[in-house]
Amino acid sequence: MKRPLILIAYCALLAGLAFFALRTPKLDTWDILAYAANAEARHNNDFIHLHRYAYSQLQLHTPAANFINLTESSPYRRKTASDPVLFGTVLQFYSIRPLYVMLLSLGTALGVNPLLSAGLIAALSFFVDGLIAFLWMRAHTSEWIAFASSLLLMLSYPVSLVGRLDTPDALAACAMFCAAYLIFERSRLLPGLVLLLAAVFIRTDTCVFAGFTLLFLTRASNLRIRLRPAYALVLICLTATSVLAIDHFAGNYGYASLMHNQFVNEADPPDARYSVSAALYLRALASGVGAPAVMHGYTFTFLLIGLLAFIRERTPMRDLGFIALLTALAHFALFPYFHDRLFAGEYLLFAIAAVCTLGVPITRAFRPGQSDASGGDTRRLTLEISAARQKLSGHPRRA
């Protein structure tokens, strides 16, 4: 099969998966209520109006069983469903995703309900991730291995999950993934850095990935993407300033309030004064969504896949895997809340680093006469030296 046909076949399958994700969303995430209300708040920020709007949209565009689940399945959900003030005060935890909220607001302005807008964003991000994965792998391995590997990657549970969630996680992972592709694979530094910094406006925690990437670029072996330390420092400061500005203008309650809300009591007033003690951090770490949750997730599966890249000599792909590892560790250490959807970007990078690093020797194993990678390199080098000598002997240098 010719290369364009393989690409067309892959895109058709990927589009089918994205359409399936759009048609079968995971509707058990309460966050969509807060994002829908934040999108509407650009027009009317009255708490009572936002409360009525978000729950009416949920009731109109989801099955009755899902509406009951998001309004009655826990004390907190029952309380927010009946208390517009509590619901309104919680919205500031979600308004720190300005680019995502703007896209939802754009969708509603075009006549698309916020739940469908969120589903379209997630499904489209899933499709772009799959296309980038295929193109990236194809550059380092055979067409068929890239086809099979990227398809399996997109079918894996944590990657397919974010394509079905009405949250900004798929879009944030897509921004991270595309930025890494532009920088490390295509050596397109400027658009890659723009996308890297834009990811912060989708999810502010992507600043961790941006910071490690900028640090590694100061030591990049590829001169086309190497950054001077002074430039990297300026961009790191710009990233940090962006996060602080988002928090300030969105009215974010701060890290301590988020920790208390997540790990102590969601129904407590988020604007009260809280502090993060060692006891609270250890409580968060030992909670059901802390360290024990990591053991039940897909972290170790993708981590083992990513570690395959480290058996090779240093390459940009291995560095990328190391950046993803540091990002995942720092992300969880700073906020010990684990859910696979929050680490989808790192999972994609682990898989890419492994396949692209090991792709060349695997490809040679399927090519007759080139099963020995080192032997193939030696024969190629010998032929190049012989051709150079013949050229010099036929065209001697003039004094």
Summary of the structure (lengths in Angstrom):
residues: 399
radius of gyration: 24.3
end to end distance: 53.4
largest distance: 92.4
contacts: 1303
relative contact order: 0.09
helix: 75%
strand: 1%
